[in-house]
Amino acid sequence: MPLIPEEPQIHESAQGPRATPANGRTAPTPRPVPGPRPAAPPRPGRPSAVRPMPPAQRAPRDTPVAKPESSAPAAPAASSTPQIQLIPASAEGALDAAEEAVDLLLDTGRAPGEVLVITTGDPHPWAAHELSFGDAPYWAQHDAGDDVFYADASVAGRVASRPVVVVAVNGGPDASAATALPLALGRAGTLLIVCGDPQKINSVLGAGV
């Protein structure tokens, strides 16, 4: 009988120390350490705070692109020279070609007062009709500047500048065309239209038009 109580005591003592080491192992194991890992989510937030900074730095880099606008002043220099357009025509058809050019200009929105027509040969019928009333009424219409004005090359030096000048090389001496063409170029603001024989015009000017 005394041996029986000793056996359960041995089993209890064996179980006691085994339970304590098991409990001791669970306590030291820092498995709750995954808790600091959720602290990683703030990391994506930090780069996001850094990302807004570069766009602010890119904006000032884009501003220097506006510097090419400084080259814009070069454009007005090119516009100082009027565009030259040559309409091939014979001496007999140069006046008709000039009339067609005037009609096209008016149809495309040009105001009549913006157009000047110079003839090197016979005067335009309108000019001949107006001059029949005297020089004063004729030049009064020129000064009014509200309609197309027709002038002979001999008096072209008296006319004022207009945005568009049309020259009809409809005959006359070469000296008349040689005087009228450079003068018309100086009077034209944006466009010079020359109607006539291209070979004669080039020979008079000494250069291609």
C-alpha positions as CSV (number, residue, x, y, z in Angstrom):
1,M,0.0,0.0,0.0
2,P,2.7,2.6,0.7
3,L,4.0,2.0,-2.9
4,I,0.8,3.0,-4.5
5,P,0.7,6.6,-3.3
6,E,4.3,7.1,-4.3
7,E,3.6,6.3,-8.0
8,P,1.0,9.0,-8.5
9,Q,3.3,11.5,-6.8
10,I,6.1,10.6,-9.3
11,H,3.7,11.1,-12.2
12,E,2.4,14.5,-10.8
13,S,6.0,15.7,-10.2
14,A,6.9,14.7,-13.8
15,Q,3.9,16.5,-15.2
16,G,4.5,19.6,-13.0
17,P,8.0,20.4,-14.3
18,R,6.9,19.7,-17.9
19,A,4.0,22.1,-17.7
20,T,6.2,24.9,-16.3
21,P,8.8,24.7,-19.1
22,A,6.0,24.8,-21.7
23,N,4.5,27.9,-20.1
24,G,7.9,29.5,-19.9
25,R,8.5,28.9,-23.5
26,T,5.3,30.6,-24.5
27,A,6.0,33.7,-22.5
28,P,9.5,34.5,-23.9
29,T,8.4,33.8,-27.5
30,P,7.8,37.4,-28.9
31,R,5.2,36.3,-31.4
32,P,3.2,39.4,-30.8
33,V,6.1,41.1,-32.6
34,P,4.0,41.2,-35.8
35,G,2.4,44.1,-34.1
36,P,5.2,46.5,-35.2
37,R,4.8,45.3,-38.8
38,P,1.5,47.2,-39.1
39,A,3.6,50.2,-38.5
40,A,4.9,49.7,-42.1
41,P,1.7,51.2,-43.6
42,P,2.9,54.7,-42.6
43,R,5.9,54.1,-45.0
44,P,3.7,54.3,-48.1
45,G,2.4,57.5,-46.8
46,R,5.9,59.0,-46.6
47,P,6.8,58.5,-50.2
48,S,3.4,60.0,-51.1
49,A,4.4,63.1,-49.2
50,V,7.6,63.2,-51.2
51,R,5.9,62.8,-54.6
52,P,4.0,66.1,-54.4
53,M,7.4,67.9,-54.1
54,P,8.8,66.9,-57.6
55,P,5.8,68.3,-59.5
56,A,6.4,71.6,-57.8
57,Q,10.0,71.5,-59.0
58,R,8.9,70.5,-62.6
59,A,6.7,73.6,-62.9
60,P,9.6,76.1,-62.7
61,R,11.5,74.0,-65.2
62,D,8.6,74.4,-67.7
63,T,8.7,78.2,-67.3
64,P,11.9,78.6,-69.3
65,V,10.1,77.3,-72.3
66,A,8.4,80.7,-72.6
67,K,11.8,82.2,-73.5
68,P,11.3,81.4,-77.3
69,E,8.6,84.1,-77.2
70,S,11.4,86.6,-77.2
71,S,12.0,85.6,-80.8
72,A,8.5,86.9,-81.7
73,P,9.8,90.5,-82.4
74,A,11.6,89.0,-85.4
75,A,8.2,88.5,-87.1
76,P,7.2,92.1,-87.5
77,A,10.5,92.7,-89.4
78,A,9.4,90.2,-92.0
79,S,5.9,91.8,-92.3
80,S,7.5,95.2,-93.3
81,T,8.0,93.9,-96.9
82,P,4.7,93.5,-98.8
83,Q,3.9,90.3,-100.6
84,I,4.3,90.5,-104.3
85,Q,2.0,88.6,-106.7
86,L,2.5,88.6,-110.5
87,I,-0.5,88.0,-112.8
88,P,0.8,87.2,-116.4
89,A,-1.1,89.3,-119.0
90,S,-0.4,91.1,-122.3
91,A,-0.3,94.8,-122.5
92,E,-3.8,94.8,-123.9
93,G,-5.2,92.5,-121.2
94,A,-3.3,94.0,-118.2
95,L,-6.0,96.5,-117.3
96,D,-8.7,93.8,-117.4
97,A,-6.5,91.5,-115.3
98,A,-6.1,94.4,-112.8
99,E,-9.9,94.9,-112.7
100,E,-10.4,91.2,-112.0
101,A,-7.8,91.4,-109.2
102,V,-9.7,94.3,-107.7
103,D,-13.0,92.5,-107.9
104,L,-11.5,89.5,-106.2
105,L,-10.0,91.7,-103.4
106,L,-13.4,93.3,-102.7
107,D,-15.1,89.9,-102.8
108,T,-12.7,88.5,-100.2
109,G,-13.4,91.4,-97.8
110,R,-11.0,94.1,-98.7
111,A,-12.5,97.6,-98.2
112,P,-12.5,99.7,-101.4
113,G,-10.5,102.4,-99.7
114,E,-7.6,99.9,-99.1
115,V,-7.0,99.4,-102.9
116,L,-4.9,101.6,-105.2
117,V,-4.5,100.9,-108.9
118,I,-1.7,102.3,-111.0
119,T,-1.5,102.2,-114.8
120,T,1.6,102.6,-116.9
121,G,-0.2,103.1,-120.2
122,D,-3.6,104.5,-121.0
123,P,-5.3,105.8,-117.8
124,H,-8.2,103.8,-116.3
125,P,-11.6,105.0,-117.7
126,W,-12.6,106.0,-114.2
127,A,-9.5,108.2,-113.8
128,A,-10.0,109.8,-117.2
129,H,-13.7,110.5,-116.4
130,E,-12.9,112.1,-113.0
131,L,-10.0,114.1,-114.4
132,S,-12.4,115.6,-116.9
133,F,-13.9,117.6,-114.0
134,G,-10.5,118.9,-113.0
135,D,-7.7,117.9,-110.7
136,A,-9.3,119.2,-107.5
137,P,-12.3,116.8,-107.5
138,Y,-10.1,114.0,-108.6
139,W,-7.6,114.4,-105.7
140,A,-10.4,115.1,-103.3
141,Q,-11.6,111.6,-103.8
142,H,-8.1,110.3,-103.3
143,D,-7.9,112.2,-100.0
144,A,-11.4,110.9,-98.9
145,G,-10.0,107.3,-99.2
146,D,-13.3,105.7,-99.2
147,D,-13.2,104.1,-102.7
148,V,-10.7,102.4,-105.0
149,F,-8.4,105.0,-106.5
150,Y,-7.0,104.8,-110.0
151,A,-3.8,106.8,-110.9
152,D,-1.5,107.1,-113.8
153,A,2.2,106.3,-113.3
154,S,3.0,109.9,-114.0
155,V,1.2,111.0,-110.9
156,A,1.8,107.9,-108.8
157,G,4.4,109.8,-106.7
158,R,1.5,111.9,-105.3
159,V,-0.7,109.1,-104.1
160,A,-0.7,107.9,-100.5
161,S,0.1,104.4,-99.3
162,R,-2.6,101.8,-99.2
163,P,-2.6,98.2,-97.9
164,V,-3.0,96.8,-101.5
165,V,-1.5,98.3,-104.7
166,V,-2.3,96.9,-108.1
167,V,-0.1,97.8,-111.1
168,A,-1.4,97.3,-114.6
169,V,1.6,97.3,-117.0
170,N,-0.7,98.2,-119.9
171,G,1.8,99.7,-122.2
172,G,3.7,103.0,-122.1
173,P,7.4,103.5,-122.2
174,D,9.7,101.2,-120.2
175,A,10.7,104.2,-118.2
176,S,7.2,104.6,-117.0
177,A,7.0,100.9,-115.7
178,A,10.5,101.3,-114.2
179,T,9.3,104.2,-112.2
180,A,5.9,102.9,-111.3
181,L,6.9,99.4,-110.0
182,P,9.4,100.5,-107.3
183,L,7.1,103.3,-106.3
184,A,4.1,100.9,-106.0
185,L,6.3,98.6,-103.9
186,G,6.9,101.5,-101.5
187,R,3.2,102.4,-101.4
188,A,1.9,98.9,-100.8
189,G,1.3,98.1,-97.2
190,T,0.8,94.3,-97.3
191,L,0.3,93.2,-101.0
192,L,1.5,94.3,-104.4
193,I,-0.1,92.8,-107.5
194,V,1.5,93.3,-110.9
195,C,-0.4,92.5,-114.0
196,G,1.6,92.4,-117.2
197,D,4.2,90.5,-119.3
198,P,6.5,88.7,-116.8
199,Q,9.5,89.1,-119.2
200,K,9.0,92.8,-119.6
201,I,8.5,93.3,-115.8
202,N,11.6,91.3,-115.0
203,S,13.6,93.2,-117.6
204,V,12.4,96.5,-116.2
205,L,13.1,95.6,-112.6
206,G,16.3,93.7,-113.4
207,A,15.2,90.9,-111.0
208,G,12.5,88.3,-110.8
209,V,9.3,89.3,-109.2
